Amino acid sequence: MLSLQKGKYLASLDKSMSDGHIVVSMTSYPLAERYEELHYHENPHISLVLAGGSLEKRKNLAVERLPGKITFYRSGEDDQSSLSVSMLLLDLLQQASNSLDGKKHYSWVSDIEEVLRGNWDRRLSLNALSSIAKVHPVTLSRQFHKYHSCTLGEYLRKLKIEKALTLIKTSRQSLTEIVYECGFADQSHFTRTFKCLTGLLPHAYQKL
């Protein structure tokens, strides 16, 4: 049986980054490719399907993995799966915490986040937001981007897509109705933004 080391997969590796403990990789599997050789991974890992999908066959069990599906794989000889999951998630949370250590958090950032979340469907000017934050518009724009790694406009689009995700799953509205309720000018703009932020087309997410 083939043994795969940490960060190694049967697929072709597109991107990979590591801090010495956790490895994050993006891989691509050719369409209709079949992998018959039995294998296991030496390290437990979490897999998220971004696009496409696969059918995994294990003994008498077949598992279909579609976009948005998250799967935990334990290591080949590890019977402590629940403990492995806990340790892996704690590791990920620690790394996320460390990555924020270098970002100074200004008190007004939380205020602006709250305003944006409460008014995601309204047009808010940079000047209006800077008045709320009591900082210069240039300072607000620059520091907000440093903290969130996106502009105010991109942050608002994320909030609109979050709202759309909820409506798609909980309401009986059509996608066209959701497009306009979430403040998008047309369906093509909504579809492009939705695909960019989720990796899925709205109709594909609706069927999950």
Beta strands, then each sheet from edge to edge (+ up, - down):
strand 1: 2-4
strand 2: 12-18
strand 3: 23-28
strand 4: 39-41
strand 5: 45-48
strand 6: 54-58
strand 7: 61-65
strand 8: 70-73
sheet 1: 1+ 4+
sheet 2: 2+ 3-
sheet 3: 5+ 8-
sheet 4: 6+ 7-
end
